[in-house]
Amino acid sequence: MKKVVTLGEIMLRLSSPDHNRFVQTDRFDACYGGGEANVCVSLVNYGLDARFVTRVPSHEIGQSAVNALQRFGVDTRHIARGGERLGIYFLESGASQRPSKVIYDRAHSAIAEADTSEFNWKEIFDGVDWFHFTGITPALGEKATKITMEACEAAKAANVTVSVDLNFRKKLWSSEKANQVMSKLMPYVDVCIGNEEDAEKVFGIKAEDTDVDHGQINHEAYEDVAKQLIERFGFKYVASTLRESYSASDNGWSAMLYDGEQSYLSKKYDVRIIDRVGGGDSFASGLIYGLVTEQPLQEALEFAVAASALKHTIHGDFNLVSKEEVEVLTQGDGSGRVQR
């Protein structure tokens, strides 16, 4: 069985129910999630051994976050304990022309205050095939940046394939700071994943003649961005999700994968959105699954896009679909007919 490690922050998510605005709700639905944790859950659902590395407080809320991962079979043995608080984010789900809104309350969270000495990377990467992180983790502060760098160095020393989802978050850091930090991490990366704005916001590489807000995607421009990323950092593969935002409720969803010589384009799905949080993570996990199990590149890409299309229909951060359900969609059955 292939083994994957991810490093990041798991958070408590508090969302206003029924598409209510923050100012009109008097209760919040609670669940747990976070970029790399979401990837882990998906990979376990696909039959892989997935280990999540983070730090959570030793109190009951920290344990509840760990329990949420263990419920789905994620290996949590390398989660460190300490710190005062678990990060929180508040979600107001948009609809139609009203966009969703996220408010973070994660300053001084347990992982942001962690020390490199709390993680035994040699032990963590023993027998592991793949390591995944996102740009969110080093954005949490200097300590988190150091931990991410040590993890990347250890992964390379152990001959582990490394992937990154750039995941630029303007509420966490500036483009200038992201460029400075992420450029130092990229030499360790084999597979780079992003969306329509990550390459521009992090590295200043823009896809020309593209306007996702009006459903205009220039595939040649995305291929050019991928070429520039490979030329600058030496990635083996660059993948980009292609989201066409018709409204907060309806999106076009597809992706591109570039291997340095050829680009692969996926089928496009028109998705009616129940919950788009975790959509990019579900794409990343689907792509990791396809690549680590050595599927042909087109098949790996189609699996990733179908998996993430399904995620848009599921409440919560985690993509709770099986490998078989994804494969049904890749084979063309998107009818949504009742399964009896």
C-alpha positions, 0 to 999 in steps of 0.5 A: 500500500502506498504511503503519503504524509501531509503537513499542515494545520487542522482547524475548527470550522464554524459555518452559518447554516442554510446560507445565512449571513453571519449577522443573521445567524444565532448558531453555527455548524461545527466541523474540522478541516484544513488543506492538508488534513482534507487531502489525508482524508480523501487518500484514506478513502481511496485506499492509501495509508495517509499520515497527517502531521500537525500540532494541536492543543492537549485539551479536549478541542484538540483531541476532537480534531484528532478524533475527526481524522481518526474517524476516517482512518487517518494515521495520527500517531505523529501529531504533536501536542501542545500550545494554547489553541486550535485555529478557527475559521468562520464560513458564510456560504454564498449563493447566486451572486453573493460570494462566500466569506471566510473570517480567520481566527487562527493567530498563535494557534498550536501549529504556528507556535510549534518547534522543529524539535517536536517532529522526528522526520526520519521516523515520519518518512520511513517507508513513505512514498509521497509528501504533500504540503500547501502554501498555507502552512509556511504562511502561518509564521516563521516557526511554521516556515522552518518546520515546512523547510525541515520536512521538505529537506527530510523528504528529499533525503528519504527519496520521497516525492514532494507536492505542493498546492500553492494555495495563496491566502492574502489574509495570511501574507502578502505576495512579496512575502509569499514569493520570498518564502515559497521560492526557497521551498520550491527546489524540493518540489516535484509536483506543483498544483495551483489555481488561476491566481496562485502563480500570479500572486506568489510568483508574478506569473500571469495567465494572459487573456483569462478572466475566470469571473466571466468564464473566459479561460485561455488554455494556451496561457495556462500552458505558458504559465506551467512552462515558466514554472518548470523553467524556474523551479524544475518541477516534473509536473504542474497542474492547474485547476480551471474554475469558471465562476458563473456565480457562487452557486454554479461553476465550470470545473476542469483542470490542466496537467503539464509534464514539460512537453505535453499538456493534458486537459480534463473534461469540464463539469458544470457543478451546482455548489453545495460547499466549495471549501476543500474543492482544491484539496480534493483535486490535489488528493485525486491527482496524488492518488493517480500519480502515486499509483502510476496511472497514465497522466490523462487518467490521473487528471480525470480522476482528480477533476471528477473527485473534486467535482463531487466534493462541491456537492458535500458539506464540510471540508472533507471529500467523503467519496470512495474511489469507486464513486469517482470512477463511475463519474470518470466513466461518464455517469453524471446523471445523479440518478438514485442508487437503489 
